[in-house]
Amino acid sequence: MYKRVDEYNISKSSVLAYFKGNDKSGYHVSPPWLRLFKYPVIHEAVIRDETIVETINRLKKDIDKSILKSEPNRKGKKYIGAYIDNYACVSTDGYRALLVRHADKTNIVWTICELPASNTEYVALNDPTIMAGIQRLTIVTKDNPTPAIKLAWNHKTHKLVLSTSSHDFDFEGTETYDYTGNTSGEVCLAPKYLLSVLGSWPIRMYVKSPVEPVIFGMKGGEFYYVLMPIRP
């Protein structure tokens, strides 16, 4: 559901109609925030057609590019090569890191977070349409100084709710999906970093608390993608 804070609710189907340039909903929007709907967005479920190795290479390339673009992002470089359990950090920009299964240990110890044990509870992100939903919410938050999307999951309602708001347009958006886990919690993440890891399904999300690093991985444990949360 998308809504103007001061006026009325707008359904997801109406938003998609605006995205597709085929509005039949009858809603009338004011020009200032009609701009929210002009950006191209993927409407269908997205599945990346790539192997695990290709996924790892893509994520590493994405993080490496971030390191080169900004001097502050280089603060995490000291952790490249750091070792924890059987994984080595192959790239990090200070906000996220990629840990890959590795046989050779170094004398640099990874201290940012602990890797999940085999019995650690996780949030299973199994629905490919989540990616399209996050892209729609990313448009809502484009004008924010620090774009963030809140993920909240509840084992009692069996729902995963994604939400965000726009500072300048007084506009809010939520996307709701089925959730089958046994835990409840919430965390705020930067959408552009979250979108990087989505698309190779299913993805497991391990969240210890809203202020600790969030870890993404796949069932086989070939790699872990560590993402720093945004404080709510």
Secondary structure, DSSP 8 states (H G I E B T S, - for coil): -EEETTS-EE-HHHHHHHHTT---S-----HHHHGGGSS----S-------HHHHHHHHHHHHHHHHHH-GGGGGGGGGTT-EETTEEEEEE-SSEEEEEE-S---S-B--S-----TT---EEE--THHHHHHHHHHHHTTTSSS--EEEEEETTTTEEEEEEEETTTTEEEEEEEE---S--EEEEE-HHHHHHHTTSSSEEEE-S-TTS-EEEE-TT-SEEEEE-----
